[in-house]
Amino acid sequence: MTDLAALDVIILDYDAGNLRSVVRAVERVGARPEVASVGAALDEADAVILPGVGAAADTMRNLRERGLVEPIREYIAADRPFLGVCMGLQALMTASDEGGDHPCLDVLPGRVVRLPGSQHDGQHDSRKVPHMGWNRVWPRRASALFDGIPDGAYFYFVHSYYCDLSEADDVLAVTEYGVELTAVVQRSNLAATQFHPEKSGAYGLRIYRNFLAGLGSAAA
């Protein structure tokens, strides 16, 4: 069994609004995370978590200003354990439509696009944008990330945009909000969630525990 307290877990600080809640959640599952805002902190990391709320343009600007863009890309390219949360997922895409056309980290091919709904198309629609609340999440395949979590478990979402991935194999789990949306991606040691595990109760904490216990590995 992995000793979570012995892991060098880095949570990246680039002024993301949910940083502290992610830190507390990771501490609750038994790890001792370090908050860091410099690329050198990734060199010896056992696992890296990229939190995030807000817009793609602000996220990418903050990552660039801290010199984190290339270290993140290189870390992921080396197939080392990485978890993105909410904007931390969307930042991994090729580009985002939020507020224009903004290039992102281009780790996962595809675009971040606007949710369909009442504020988007101007027509009557029961779906409200932003999407805020609890939604059921359905894994498409087996993964250690969902160990101990039943199919259809509820997780907490807050977002107006979602990831339209070019490669279906990158999608680990989906949710439904008028259309089927990507809820979780996983590619080898890279995983990311559109929902906020730190706001999702026991199952959300289980996501963090599973990621760290298996070092994010699809084969763990």
C-alpha positions as CSV (number, residue, x, y, z in Angstrom):
1,M,0.0,0.0,0.0
2,T,1.3,3.4,-0.9
3,D,2.3,5.6,2.0
4,L,0.6,8.9,0.9
5,A,2.4,10.9,3.5
6,A,5.8,9.9,2.0
7,L,4.9,11.2,-1.5
8,D,6.3,14.5,-2.8
9,V,2.9,15.9,-3.9
10,I,3.1,19.3,-5.6
11,I,0.0,21.5,-6.0
12,L,0.7,24.3,-8.4
13,D,-0.1,27.8,-7.3
14,Y,-0.9,30.3,-10.1
15,D,-3.6,32.3,-8.2
16,A,-6.3,29.7,-8.8
17,G,-9.3,30.3,-6.6
18,N,-9.7,26.7,-5.4
19,L,-6.1,26.2,-4.4
20,R,-6.6,26.1,-0.7
21,S,-9.6,23.8,-0.8
22,V,-7.6,21.3,-3.0
23,V,-4.8,21.5,-0.5
24,R,-7.1,20.7,2.4
25,A,-8.7,17.8,0.5
26,V,-5.4,16.2,-0.3
27,E,-4.3,16.6,3.3
28,R,-7.5,14.9,4.4
29,V,-6.7,11.7,2.4
30,G,-3.3,11.5,4.2
31,A,-0.8,13.3,1.9
32,R,1.4,16.2,2.8
33,P,1.2,18.4,-0.3
34,E,3.6,21.3,-1.0
35,V,2.3,24.4,-2.8
36,A,4.7,25.6,-5.4
37,S,4.7,28.3,-8.1
38,V,8.0,27.6,-9.9
39,G,8.7,25.0,-12.5
40,A,11.7,23.6,-10.7
41,A,9.4,22.2,-8.1
42,L,8.2,19.6,-10.6
43,D,11.7,18.0,-11.0
44,E,11.5,15.7,-8.0
45,A,7.7,15.5,-7.7
46,D,6.0,12.1,-7.3
47,A,2.7,13.7,-8.3
48,V,1.5,17.1,-9.5
49,I,-2.0,18.6,-9.2
50,L,-3.1,21.6,-11.2
51,P,-6.2,23.2,-9.7
52,G,-8.2,25.9,-11.4
53,V,-11.3,28.1,-11.7
54,G,-12.0,30.9,-14.0
55,A,-11.2,31.6,-17.7
56,A,-8.7,30.0,-20.0
57,A,-7.0,33.3,-21.0
58,D,-6.3,34.2,-17.3
59,T,-5.1,30.7,-16.5
60,M,-2.7,30.6,-19.4
61,R,-1.4,34.1,-18.7
62,N,-0.7,33.2,-15.1
63,L,1.0,30.0,-16.0
64,R,3.2,31.8,-18.5
65,E,4.1,34.5,-16.1
66,R,5.3,31.9,-13.6
67,G,7.3,30.0,-16.2
68,L,5.1,26.9,-15.7
69,V,4.0,26.2,-19.2
70,E,7.0,24.2,-20.5
71,P,7.7,22.5,-17.1
72,I,4.1,21.2,-17.1
73,R,4.3,20.0,-20.7
74,E,7.7,18.3,-20.1
75,Y,6.4,16.7,-16.9
76,I,3.4,15.2,-18.6
77,A,5.4,14.2,-21.7
78,A,7.6,12.1,-19.4
79,D,4.4,10.2,-18.3
80,R,4.7,11.3,-14.7
81,P,1.5,11.4,-12.5
82,F,-0.5,14.5,-13.1
83,L,-4.1,15.5,-12.0
84,G,-5.9,18.5,-13.4
85,V,-9.1,19.9,-11.7
86,C,-11.8,21.8,-13.5
87,M,-9.8,24.6,-15.3
88,G,-6.8,22.3,-14.7
89,L,-8.5,20.0,-17.2
90,Q,-9.5,22.7,-19.7
91,A,-6.0,24.1,-19.7
92,L,-4.7,20.8,-21.1
93,M,-6.6,21.2,-24.3
94,T,-5.4,22.6,-27.6
95,A,-7.4,25.8,-27.4
96,S,-10.4,27.4,-25.7
97,D,-13.3,29.3,-27.1
98,E,-13.8,31.1,-23.8
99,G,-13.6,34.9,-24.4
100,G,-12.3,34.4,-28.0
101,D,-9.8,31.9,-29.4
102,H,-7.1,31.2,-26.8
103,P,-4.3,28.6,-27.1
104,C,-3.9,26.3,-24.1
105,L,-1.2,23.7,-23.2
106,D,-2.0,21.5,-26.2
107,V,-1.5,18.3,-24.2
108,L,-4.9,16.8,-25.2
109,P,-6.1,17.4,-28.7
110,G,-9.5,19.2,-28.9
111,R,-11.2,22.4,-27.9
112,V,-12.9,23.9,-24.9
113,V,-16.4,25.0,-26.1
114,R,-19.5,26.7,-24.6
115,L,-22.2,24.6,-22.9
116,P,-25.5,24.8,-24.8
117,G,-28.2,26.4,-22.7
118,S,-30.5,29.3,-22.0
119,Q,-27.8,32.0,-21.8
120,H,-26.0,30.7,-24.9
121,D,-28.7,30.3,-27.7
122,G,-31.2,32.9,-26.5
123,Q,-34.0,30.3,-26.6
124,H,-36.0,28.9,-23.7
125,D,-34.0,26.1,-22.2
126,S,-34.2,24.4,-18.8
127,R,-30.5,24.0,-18.8
128,K,-28.8,26.9,-17.0
129,V,-25.4,28.2,-17.9
130,P,-23.2,28.1,-15.9
131,H,-23.8,24.5,-14.9
132,M,-23.6,24.6,-11.1
133,G,-24.6,21.5,-9.1
134,W,-24.4,17.8,-8.6
135,N,-24.4,15.5,-11.6
136,R,-24.0,11.8,-12.0
137,V,-20.8,10.6,-13.5
138,W,-20.5,7.4,-15.6
139,P,-17.1,5.7,-16.3
140,R,-16.7,4.4,-19.8
141,R,-14.0,1.9,-18.8
142,A,-12.4,0.4,-15.8
143,S,-9.8,2.6,-14.0
144,A,-8.1,2.6,-10.6
145,L,-9.2,6.2,-10.4
146,F,-12.7,5.0,-9.7
147,D,-11.9,2.2,-7.3
148,G,-14.5,2.2,-4.5
149,I,-16.8,4.6,-6.4
150,P,-20.0,3.3,-7.9
151,D,-21.1,4.0,-11.5
152,G,-23.4,7.0,-11.5
153,A,-22.0,8.6,-8.3
154,Y,-22.6,12.3,-7.9
155,F,-19.9,14.9,-8.2
156,Y,-20.1,18.7,-8.0
157,F,-19.7,20.8,-11.2
158,V,-19.2,24.6,-11.7
159,H,-18.5,25.5,-15.3
160,S,-19.8,27.2,-18.5
161,Y,-17.4,25.5,-20.9
162,Y,-16.5,21.8,-21.5
163,C,-13.9,19.8,-23.3
164,D,-14.6,18.5,-26.8
165,L,-11.8,16.0,-27.1
166,S,-10.6,14.8,-30.5
167,E,-9.6,11.4,-29.3
168,A,-12.4,9.4,-27.7
169,D,-9.9,7.1,-25.9
170,D,-8.9,10.0,-23.7
171,V,-12.4,10.1,-22.2
172,L,-12.6,8.1,-19.0
173,A,-16.0,9.2,-17.7
174,V,-19.0,11.3,-18.9
175,T,-21.9,13.2,-17.4
176,E,-25.1,14.5,-18.9
177,Y,-26.2,18.1,-19.0
178,G,-28.4,18.5,-22.1
179,V,-25.6,16.9,-24.0
180,E,-23.1,14.2,-23.0
181,L,-20.0,15.9,-21.5
182,T,-16.5,14.7,-20.7
183,A,-16.3,14.5,-16.9
184,V,-12.9,12.8,-16.5
185,V,-10.0,12.2,-18.9
186,Q,-7.2,9.7,-18.4
187,R,-4.2,8.9,-20.6
188,S,-1.7,6.7,-18.8
189,N,-0.5,8.7,-15.8
190,L,-2.4,11.9,-16.8
191,A,-5.9,12.3,-15.3
192,A,-8.2,15.3,-15.0
193,T,-11.7,16.1,-13.9
194,Q,-14.2,18.7,-15.0
195,F,-15.9,18.4,-11.6
196,H,-14.4,19.6,-8.3
197,P,-13.4,16.5,-6.2
198,E,-12.7,18.8,-3.3
199,K,-16.3,19.9,-3.3
200,S,-17.8,16.4,-3.9
201,G,-17.8,14.8,-0.5
202,A,-16.5,11.3,0.2
203,Y,-16.4,10.2,-3.5
204,G,-14.4,13.3,-4.4
205,L,-11.9,12.6,-1.6
206,R,-11.7,9.0,-3.0
207,I,-10.7,10.4,-6.4
208,Y,-7.7,12.2,-4.7
209,R,-6.8,9.1,-2.7
210,N,-7.0,6.8,-5.7
211,F,-4.9,9.1,-7.8
212,L,-2.2,9.3,-5.2
213,A,-2.3,5.7,-4.1
214,G,-1.9,4.5,-7.7
215,L,0.3,7.5,-8.7
216,G,-2.3,8.2,-11.3
217,S,-1.4,5.1,-13.3
218,A,-4.0,3.5,-15.5
219,A,-2.5,0.2,-14.6
220,A,-2.4,0.7,-10.9
